[in-house]
């Protein structure tokens, strides 16, 4: 089940969704669910899905 996370990091403040299989964070719950389904079924990540992950600059 996708985990809801609240983040406060510069411009990326808000509610996001985390794939509990690989830990990547997405702005849209539908993409996070696709990621989680793929990870669970294939035991790997899909580059077409993960390119939508939120990137945080240090």
C-alpha positions as CSV (number, residue, x, y, z in Angstrom):
1,X,0.0,0.0,0.0
2,X,1.4,3.4,-1.0
3,X,2.5,5.5,2.0
4,X,1.4,9.2,2.3
5,X,4.3,11.4,3.3
6,X,4.3,15.1,4.2
7,X,7.5,16.9,3.1
8,X,8.9,20.4,3.7
9,X,11.9,20.8,1.5
10,X,12.3,24.1,-0.3
11,X,9.9,24.1,-3.3
12,X,8.9,20.5,-2.8
13,X,6.7,21.2,0.3
14,X,3.4,19.3,0.4
15,X,1.8,15.8,0.4
16,X,3.5,13.1,-1.7
17,X,3.2,9.3,-2.1
18,X,6.0,6.8,-1.5
19,X,6.3,3.3,-3.0
20,X,6.8,1.1,0.0
21,X,8.8,-1.4,-2.1
22,X,11.6,0.8,-3.3
23,X,11.1,4.0,-1.4
24,X,10.8,6.4,-4.3
25,X,8.5,9.4,-3.8
26,X,5.9,10.7,-6.3
27,X,3.6,13.7,-6.6
28,X,0.7,11.6,-7.9
29,X,-0.8,8.6,-6.1
30,X,-1.5,6.8,-9.3
31,X,2.1,6.7,-10.4
32,X,3.2,5.6,-6.9
33,X,0.7,2.7,-7.1
34,X,2.0,1.8,-10.5
35,X,5.6,1.8,-9.1
36,X,4.6,-0.3,-6.1
37,X,2.8,-2.8,-8.3
38,X,5.7,-3.1,-10.7
39,X,8.3,-3.4,-7.9
40,X,6.3,-6.1,-6.1
41,X,5.6,-8.2,-9.2
42,X,9.0,-7.9,-11.0
43,X,11.4,-7.4,-8.0
44,X,12.9,-4.5,-9.9
45,X,12.2,-0.9,-10.9
46,X,10.8,0.3,-14.2
47,X,12.6,3.3,-15.7
48,X,9.5,4.6,-17.4
49,X,7.8,4.8,-14.0
50,X,10.8,6.0,-11.9
51,X,11.5,8.9,-14.2
52,X,8.5,10.6,-12.5
53,X,9.9,10.3,-9.0
54,X,10.5,13.6,-7.1
55,X,14.2,14.6,-7.0
56,X,15.4,16.5,-4.1
57,X,18.5,18.8,-4.3
58,X,20.7,18.8,-1.3
